[in-house]
Every structure is written in C-alpha cells, then in structure tokens.
Amino acid sequence: MRIIGLDIHRAFAEAVAWDDGKLRRLGRVDMRRDLLTAFAEQLSADDVVVVEATGNASAVVAVLAPHVKKVVIANPMQVRMIAHAKIKTDTIDAGVLAQLYASGFLPEVWVPGEPTQALRRQVTRRNQIVR
C-alpha cells in the first residue's frame, strides 16, 4: 500500500508517495477537475491519499475517493504542531503528511457522508434565500 501526501494549493497540489519506507516525489498536479481526475486514474485501488484540510479539500476528496482505498483529511493546526519545520517546501509538507499517516500519528478530520453534506447544502441554501 502506498500513501500519497498531497499539499494542496488553489491552482496545484504537490504529490509525494510513501512506499516501503521511502519517499518519492510524484510532481505537481493541476487542480482543474479533468487533470485531477487524470491523476486519480493513475493511482492504485490500494493507495491511501492524505490531504490537509483547506477550502477545496472536499472537492479534491470527491474526485479522488472513487479511485483509491481511502482519502484522509488531516487537521492542519495539529499537523503544524507535530511537524514544525524550519525548512518548509510543498514537497516536504506532502512528505510529512504521508509519513505521519504511515506512522499512525496523523490527526484526521471527520468527513461527513453524502446525506449529511446534502443536508448542509440545503440549510445553507435556505439561509441564503431567507437573507
């Protein structure tokens, strides 16, 4: 099982694979849906993908989830406390996410199921209409 760490930004993500105790840079992935889907299709059904909770993390999870074993969203505040580094790059951050998951120290964020997300969208839409 490979663990893929993704350091997500608005326009791109940096991907790093943790495989048999070794990190390997997979490169940058464009955040456009078609290119993200193409990246997801290259992944194995046994892979686990770890992303940091950001504004577009749920959209990334929705694209990746059908192609991999599991997609985990990491709590960014706790990850920063655990992996505080003086040298920070996107590749290092993605590698830290993968290593933390592999070691069992990754603080995960609960991801609601589709029924809960549908209810949240309905409540949000109702609030918008009422305002």
C-alpha positions in Angstrom: 0.0 0.0 0.0 1.3 3.4 -1.0 0.5 6.5 0.9 0.2 9.6 -1.2 0.6 13.0 0.5 -0.9 16.0 -1.3 0.0 19.6 -0.3 -3.0 21.4 -1.8 -3.0 25.0 -3.1 -5.6 26.8 -5.1 -4.1 26.1 -8.6 -2.0 23.0 -7.9 -1.0 20.3 -5.5 2.4 18.8 -4.8 2.3 14.9 -4.6 4.7 12.7 -2.7 4.4 8.9 -2.3 5.5 7.0 0.8 6.2 3.4 -0.4 8.1 0.8 1.6 9.7 3.4 3.9 10.9 5.7 1.1 9.5 9.0 -0.2 9.3 9.6 -3.9 8.2 12.9 -5.4 5.3 12.4 -7.9 5.3 16.0 -9.0 2.7 18.8 -9.3 -0.9 18.1 -10.1 -3.0 20.8 -11.6 -6.3 21.4 -9.6 -8.5 21.6 -12.7 -11.1 18.8 -12.4 -10.1 17.0 -15.6 -6.4 17.0 -14.8 -7.0 15.9 -11.1 -9.2 13.1 -12.4 -6.4 12.0 -14.8 -4.0 12.0 -11.8 -6.5 9.9 -9.8 -6.8 7.4 -12.5 -3.1 6.7 -12.3 -3.4 5.8 -8.6 -3.9 2.2 -7.4 -7.1 1.0 -5.7 -4.9 0.1 -2.7 -3.4 3.7 -2.3 -4.3 6.0 0.6 -4.3 9.7 -0.1 -3.7 12.2 2.7 -4.6 15.9 2.2 -4.6 18.9 4.5 -7.9 20.5 5.3 -8.2 23.5 3.1 -11.0 25.3 1.3 -11.0 23.0 -1.7 -10.2 19.8 0.2 -13.7 18.4 0.0 -13.8 18.8 -3.8 -10.4 17.1 -4.1 -11.7 14.2 -1.9 -14.8 13.9 -4.1 -12.6 13.5 -7.2 -10.0 11.1 -5.6 -12.2 8.9 -3.5 -13.6 6.6 -6.2 -10.1 5.7 -7.4 -8.3 4.9 -4.1 -8.8 2.8 -1.0 -9.2 5.8 1.3 -8.8 9.6 1.3 -7.9 11.2 4.7 -8.1 14.8 5.6 -5.6 16.0 8.1 -6.2 18.6 10.7 -3.8 21.4 9.6 -3.5 23.0 13.1 -2.4 19.8 14.7 -0.2 18.8 11.8 1.7 22.1 12.1 2.3 21.4 15.8 3.5 17.9 15.2 5.7 18.6 12.2 7.0 22.1 12.9 9.9 22.5 10.5 12.4 25.3 9.8 12.6 24.4 6.2 9.2 24.3 4.5 8.5 23.4 0.9 5.5 21.9 -0.8 7.3 18.6 -1.3 8.4 18.4 2.4 4.8 19.2 3.6 3.4 16.5 1.3 6.0 14.0 2.6 5.3 14.9 6.2 1.6 14.2 5.6 2.4 10.8 4.2 4.9 9.9 6.9 2.5 11.0 9.7 -0.2 8.7 8.3 2.2 5.8 7.9 3.4 6.1 11.5 -0.1 6.4 12.9 0.3 9.9 14.2 -1.9 11.8 11.7 -4.8 13.8 13.3 -7.7 13.2 11.0 -10.7 15.4 10.3 -14.2 13.8 10.3 -15.6 13.8 6.8 -19.4 13.8 6.7 -21.2 11.3 4.4 -23.3 12.4 1.4 -26.6 12.6 3.3 -25.1 15.0 5.8 -23.4 17.1 3.1 -26.8 17.3 1.2 -28.5 18.5 4.4 -25.8 21.1 4.9 -26.2 22.4 1.4 -30.0 22.6 1.9 -29.6 24.5 5.1 -27.0 26.9 3.5 -29.3 27.5 0.6 -32.3 28.2 2.9 -30.2 30.7 4.8 -29.2 32.5 1.6 -32.9 32.7 0.5 -34.1 34.0 3.9 -31.4 36.7 3.9 
